[in-house]
């Protein structure tokens, strides 16, 4: 083939609008858009089951947006790119940056190799409002506390770039030897994802539609309403952001142009939390496995497979915890307030290592993101940056009473106790026998008794925390 080609390598930016790499490639006469499923470099962080399901459908949506011209491969990107260069007259390669440590290492090597071959190579920020190395303290060190990171770092840095328009009249070429999406084998062999479909419209169009719905239904009540899991006040944009079907820049400028009130400020600060997680991962590549606070290396975690399995399957006997874990299994998603409740229960009431939660969420969340997932689990465990103190232990009963007062959320996901009056819905073990009978509930038969006593497990967690030695300065 004699016509010169620019490769646009799609990764976690599965959209055609506000895509800096695609805009750069579109300036060439011919664009070869590609996606490579890297199954050699991720190690322990190959995509989990829910992520693979989402990725399959997101690639299908991108394929449609590109008029069927997306070429799809799996294997080692370095080898695949070299093979494409041998068959096409490639003059440039463009991609948007990823920030997982293994991707940074891989991409740095690939970029150096391609440049040494005389190709034009440019990479761009298509996933974050600010690069992790842009937001540092005046002395050059990185922020370890969120509020100054966001207020002094982000908001006083250069404003995020304005979103880019979708490039028009691009001449795409397709590789006749590409493998195709189906050959990636991303869909699960056991159809545990069957109920996912009704909850999501995957792809760039779906992301924009979800954003518009949030603006109409959730944004004006976001600051307080985001804590109520039965109400439509959260954006549910996290999987769309994770896969780059919409960019944070698009969200930032649309809501900022609506106005400036406490709800909009709070939504933007949540985008800031996402930036904070990426900053932590960038500066601490071991974040997914290593406690940021070293004193937790000696924490006396419990080993109990039965506890873990009960938590994973929503059978702990604590309705607010079980409802969250069942929402996750049925939808691939969990409301943010409930994520904090189930996380606190795992690492404090059950005293199981936060690694167990991190791995389960990695496999079952459609928005599983290495930076957010790792930073959030370290936060709830008390061992991360700007973490909730370990002695802050969520009471899942009072949390349910406060944020699901009418029990709509619990009844949706735990129908077997739906007949209980609100007084006992959050703690069925406290209900008189006649109340349980009237509701058709038989503890340890139709619904489990609590696997641990909340008060006693809280006290045990506090004692365990006291055993830690102060961290050396």
C-alpha positions in Angstrom: 0.0 0.0 0.0 1.5 3.3 -1.1 -0.8 5.9 0.5 0.6 7.3 3.7 -1.4 6.4 6.9 -1.7 7.8 10.4 -2.6 5.3 13.0 -5.0 6.4 15.8 -4.7 3.9 18.6 -7.9 3.9 20.7 -7.5 2.7 24.3 -9.6 4.1 27.2 -11.0 6.9 25.0 -13.8 5.1 23.1 -15.4 8.2 21.5 -15.0 10.4 18.4 -15.8 13.8 20.0 -13.2 15.5 22.2 -10.6 13.0 21.2 -7.2 14.7 20.8 -5.5 11.7 19.2 -8.2 11.4 16.6 -8.2 15.1 15.9 -4.4 14.9 15.3 -4.7 11.8 13.1 -7.5 13.4 11.1 -5.0 16.0 9.7 -3.5 13.2 7.6 -4.9 12.0 4.4 -5.6 8.5 5.7 -6.4 7.3 9.2 -6.2 3.7 10.4 -8.2 3.6 13.7 -7.2 0.6 15.8 -8.0 -1.0 19.1 -5.6 -3.6 20.7 -6.6 -5.8 23.6 -3.3 -6.2 25.4 -3.3 -9.6 26.9 0.4 -9.8 27.7 1.4 -6.7 29.8 -1.3 -6.1 32.4 -0.3 -8.9 34.8 -2.8 -8.9 37.7 -4.8 -6.1 36.2 -6.2 -7.6 33.1 -9.8 -6.4 32.8 -12.3 -8.1 35.1 -15.5 -9.8 33.9 -17.8 -6.8 34.2 -15.2 -4.6 32.5 -14.8 -7.0 29.6 -18.6 -7.1 29.1 -18.7 -3.3 28.9 -15.7 -3.1 26.7 -17.3 -5.5 24.1 -20.3 -3.3 23.8 -18.4 0.0 23.9 -16.1 -1.2 21.0 -19.3 -2.2 19.1 -20.6 1.4 19.6 -17.3 2.9 18.5 -17.2 0.7 15.5 -20.6 2.1 14.5 -19.4 5.6 15.0 -16.5 5.0 12.7 -18.6 3.5 10.0 -17.3 0.0 10.5 -13.7 1.1 10.0 -12.3 0.2 13.4 -9.6 -2.5 13.1 -9.4 -4.7 16.2 -6.6 -6.9 17.5 -5.4 -8.7 20.6 -1.8 -9.4 21.7 1.2 -7.4 22.5 0.7 -3.8 21.1 4.4 -3.4 20.3 4.4 -6.4 18.0 1.0 -5.5 16.4 2.1 -2.0 15.7 5.3 -3.2 14.1 3.4 -5.6 12.0 1.0 -2.9 10.8 4.0 -0.6 10.0 5.4 -3.5 7.8 2.2 -3.6 5.8 1.0 0.0 5.7 3.0 3.1 4.8 2.6 4.6 8.3 3.9 8.1 8.8 2.5 8.8 12.3 1.0 7.1 15.3 -1.2 8.9 17.9 -2.8 7.9 21.1 -4.2 9.4 24.3 -2.3 8.7 27.4 -3.2 6.0 30.1 -1.9 6.3 33.6 -1.8 2.8 35.0 1.9 2.0 35.8 2.1 -1.0 33.5 0.7 1.1 30.6 3.1 4.0 31.3 6.1 1.6 31.1 4.8 -0.1 27.9 3.9 3.1 26.1 7.2 4.8 27.0 9.0 1.9 25.4 6.8 1.8 22.3 7.1 5.6 21.8 10.8 5.4 21.9 11.0 2.6 19.4 8.6 4.3 16.9 10.5 7.5 17.1 13.7 5.7 16.5 12.2 4.3 13.3 11.6 7.9 12.1 7.8 8.0 12.7 6.0 11.0 14.1 4.5 10.0 17.5 2.4 12.2 19.6 0.4 11.4 22.8 -2.3 13.5 24.4 -4.3 14.0 27.5 -7.8 12.7 26.7 -8.8 11.3 30.1 -8.1 13.9 32.8 -8.7 17.6 33.4 -5.1 18.1 34.6 -2.1 15.9 34.2 -0.9 14.3 37.5 2.4 16.2 37.1 0.7 19.5 36.6 -0.9 19.6 40.1 1.9 19.8 42.7 2.8 21.9 45.7 5.0 24.9 45.3 8.0 22.8 46.5 7.4 20.3 43.8 6.0 17.5 46.0 2.5 16.1 45.4 -0.6 16.7 47.4 -1.6 14.0 49.9 -4.8 15.8 51.1 -7.8 16.3 48.8 -9.0 19.8 49.7 -5.7 21.6 49.0 -5.1 19.4 46.0 -8.4 20.6 44.5 -8.6 24.1 45.8 -4.9 25.2 45.6 -3.7 22.8 43.0 -6.4 22.1 40.4 -8.5 25.3 40.6 -5.4 27.5 40.6 -3.7 25.7 37.7 -4.4 26.4 34.0 -8.0 25.8 33.2 -8.8 22.4 31.6 -8.6 22.4 27.8 -11.9 23.1 26.0 -13.5 20.1 24.5 -12.7 19.4 20.8 -15.2 19.0 18.1 -15.6 15.6 16.3 -13.4 15.7 13.2 -15.3 15.7 9.9 -14.6 14.2 6.5 -12.0 11.8 7.8 -10.8 9.2 5.3 -10.6 6.0 7.3 -8.9 2.8 6.1 -9.5 -0.6 7.6 -7.1 -3.6 7.8 -8.5 -6.6 6.0 -6.5 -8.8 8.3 -7.9 -7.4 11.6 -9.4 -9.9 14.0 -12.7 -8.2 14.9 -14.5 -7.6 18.2 -16.1 -11.0 18.5 -12.6 -12.7 18.4 -11.6 -10.9 21.6 -14.0 -13.2 23.5 -14.9 -10.5 26.0 -18.4 -11.7 26.8 -18.7 -14.1 29.8 -19.1 -17.8 29.2 -21.7 -17.9 32.0 -24.4 -15.3 31.3 -24.2 -13.6 34.8 -24.4 -10.3 32.9 -27.9 -11.0 31.6 -29.5 -8.4 33.8 -26.9 -5.7 33.0 -28.4 -4.8 29.7 -31.5 -3.1 31.0 -29.5 -0.7 33.2 -27.1 0.7 30.6 -26.9 2.4 27.2 -23.2 1.7 26.3 -21.2 3.9 24.0 -20.7 7.6 23.3 -24.4 8.3 22.5 -25.4 6.5 25.6 -22.9 8.5 27.7 -24.3 11.8 26.4 -27.9 10.7 26.9 -27.0 9.7 30.5 -25.4 13.1 31.1 -28.5 14.9 29.8 -30.7 12.9 32.0 -28.5 13.7 35.0 -28.7 17.4 34.2 -32.5 17.3 34.1 -33.1 15.0 37.1 -30.1 15.0 39.4 -27.8 18.0 39.2 -30.1 20.5 41.0 -30.2 18.2 44.0 -26.8 16.6 43.7 -25.0 17.8 46.8 -27.4 16.3 49.3 -29.4 13.9 47.1 -26.3 12.0 46.0 -26.4 10.2 49.3 -29.8 8.6 48.7 -29.4 5.4 46.8 -33.1 5.0 45.8 -33.2 8.5 44.1 -31.8 9.4 40.6 -29.5 12.1 41.9 -26.1 10.6 41.1 -24.8 10.9 37.6 -24.1 7.2 37.0 -21.5 8.4 34.5 -18.5 6.6 36.1 -18.4 3.7 33.6 -18.7 6.1 30.6 -15.8 8.1 32.0 -13.8 5.0 32.8 -14.0 3.9 29.1 -13.7 7.4 27.7 -17.1 7.4 26.1 -17.4 11.0 27.4 -14.5 13.1 28.7 -14.3 15.0 32.0 -13.7 18.1 30.0 -17.1 17.8 28.3 -18.7 17.4 31.7 -16.8 20.2 33.3 -17.6 22.8 30.7 -21.3 21.9 30.2 -22.1 22.1 34.0 -19.9 25.2 34.4 -21.9 26.9 31.6 -25.2 26.1 33.4 -24.2 28.2 36.3 -22.4 28.3 39.6 -24.1 26.9 42.7 -23.3 24.5 45.4 -24.6 21.5 43.5 -22.5 22.3 40.4 -19.5 23.0 42.6 -19.9 19.7 44.3 -20.2 17.8 41.1 -17.0 19.4 39.8 -15.3 18.6 43.1 -16.2 14.9 42.5 -14.5 15.1 39.2 -11.6 16.5 41.3 -11.7 13.4 43.5 -11.2 11.4 40.3 -8.2 13.5 39.5 -6.9 13.1 43.1 -7.0 9.3 42.7 -5.0 9.5 39.4 -2.5 11.7 41.1 -2.1 9.1 43.9 -1.6 6.3 41.4 0.9 8.3 39.4 3.0 9.1 42.4 2.5 5.7 44.1 2.6 3.0 41.4 2.2 0.4 44.1 -1.1 1.9 45.2 -3.2 -1.2 44.3 -1.3 -3.4 46.6 0.8 -1.4 49.1 -0.6 0.6 52.1 0.2 4.3 51.7 0.4 4.4 55.5 3.1 1.8 56.3 1.8 1.3 59.9 -1.0 -0.7 58.4 1.4 -3.3 57.2 1.2 -4.8 60.6 -2.6 -4.7 61.0 -4.1 -8.0 62.3 -6.5 -8.8 59.5 -8.8 -11.8 59.8 -8.7 -14.8 57.4 -12.2 -16.1 56.9 -13.4 -17.4 53.6 -17.0 -17.8 54.8 -17.2 -14.1 55.8 -15.8 -13.1 52.4 -18.3 -15.3 50.5 -21.2 -14.0 52.5 -20.1 -10.4 51.8 -19.6 -11.1 48.1 -23.0 -12.7 47.7 -25.1 -10.3 49.8 -25.8 -12.8 52.6 -24.3 -11.1 55.6 -27.6 -10.7 57.4 -27.2 -6.9 57.4 -29.7 -5.5 54.9 -28.0 -2.3 53.8 -24.7 -4.2 53.1 -26.5 -7.1 51.3 -28.6 -4.7 49.2 -25.4 -3.0 48.0 -23.7 -6.3 47.1 -26.7 -7.5 45.3 -27.0 -4.3 43.3 -23.4 -4.8 42.3 -24.0 -8.4 41.1 -27.2 -7.5 39.3 -26.2 -4.3 37.6 -22.4 -4.1 37.6 -22.7 -0.9 39.6 -23.1 0.3 43.2 -24.3 3.6 44.5 -21.4 5.6 46.0 -22.8 6.0 49.5 -23.4 2.2 49.6 -19.9 1.5 48.4 -18.6 3.3 51.6 -21.0 1.3 53.7 -20.1 -2.2 52.3 -16.4 -1.2 52.3 -16.4 -0.2 55.9 -18.3 -3.4 56.8 -15.7 -5.6 55.1 -12.5 -4.0 56.5 -13.9 -3.1 59.9 -16.7 -5.3 61.0 -15.4 -8.4 59.2 -11.8 -7.2 59.5 -10.9 -8.7 56.1 -8.0 -7.1 54.2 -9.1 -4.4 51.8 -7.3 -6.3 49.0 -10.3 -8.7 49.0 -12.7 -5.8 48.3 -10.4 -4.2 45.8 -10.2 -7.5 43.8 -14.0 -8.2 44.0 -14.8 -4.7 42.8 -12.2 -5.0 40.0 -14.0 -8.1 38.7 -17.6 -7.0 39.2 -17.8 -3.3 38.6 -18.4 -2.0 35.0 -16.6 1.2 36.1 -13.6 -0.7 37.6 -10.7 1.8 37.3 -7.3 1.1 38.8 -6.8 4.6 40.3 -10.3 5.1 41.7 -10.7 1.5 42.9 -7.3 1.4 44.7 -7.5 4.9 46.2 -11.1 4.4 47.4 -10.3 1.1 49.1 -7.3 2.6 50.8 -9.4 5.5 51.8 -12.1 3.4 53.5 -9.5 1.1 55.1 -7.9 4.1 56.7 -4.5 3.4 55.2 -4.6 5.8 52.1 -4.1 9.4 51.4 -6.5 11.8 53.2 -8.2 8.6 54.4 -11.2 8.3 56.6 -9.7 7.4 60.0 -9.8 3.7 60.7 -11.8 4.4 63.9 -14.6 6.0 61.7 -16.7 2.9 61.4 -20.0 3.2 59.4 -22.9 1.7 61.3 -24.9 0.0 58.4 -28.1 0.1 60.4 -28.1 3.8 61.1 -26.7 4.5 57.6 -29.7 2.7 56.1 -32.1 4.6 58.4 -30.6 7.9 57.4 -30.2 7.4 53.7 -32.9 4.9 52.8 -35.5 6.0 55.4 -38.5 4.4 53.5 -36.5 1.3 52.7 -37.0 1.6 48.9 -33.5 0.6 48.1 -33.4 -2.4 50.5 -36.8 -3.7 49.4 -35.7 -3.5 45.7 -32.7 -5.8 46.2 -33.8 -7.9 49.2 -37.4 -8.8 48.3 -37.5 -11.6 50.9 -37.6 -9.1 53.7 -39.8 -6.5 51.9 -42.8 -7.2 54.2 -41.0 -6.0 57.3 -42.1 -2.6 58.7 -39.5 0.1 58.4 -38.8 -0.1 62.1 -37.2 -3.5 61.7 -36.2 -3.5 58.0 -32.7 -2.3 58.7 -32.1 -4.9 61.6 -34.4 -7.9 61.1 -32.7 -9.7 64.0 -34.2 -7.2 66.4 -37.8 -7.9 65.2 -40.2 -9.8 67.5 -41.1 -13.3 66.3 -44.7 -12.3 65.4 -43.4 -9.4 63.3 -41.1 -11.7 61.4 -43.9 -14.3 60.9 -46.3 -11.7 59.6 -43.7 -10.6 57.1 -42.9 -14.1 56.0 -39.4 -13.9 57.2 -37.6 -16.8 58.9 -34.1 -15.9 60.0 -31.5 -18.4 58.8 -34.0 -19.8 56.4 -35.4 -17.1 54.1 -32.8 -14.5 55.2 -29.6 -15.0 57.3 -28.9 -13.8 60.8 -26.0 -11.4 61.0 -22.7 -13.3 60.5 -21.0 -10.9 63.1 -22.4 -8.8 65.9 -22.1 -5.2 64.8 -21.3 -3.8 68.3 -18.8 -6.5 69.2 -17.1 -6.4 65.8 -16.8 -2.6 66.0 -15.1 -2.9 69.4 -12.7 -5.6 68.1 -11.8 -3.4 65.1 -10.9 -0.5 67.5 -8.8 -2.8 69.6 -7.0 -4.0 66.5 -6.3 -0.4 65.4 -4.9 0.4 68.9 -2.3 -2.4 68.4 -0.7 -0.5 65.5 2.7 1.2 66.1 2.9 4.8 65.0 4.4 5.3 61.6 8.0 6.6 61.7 8.4 10.1 60.3 
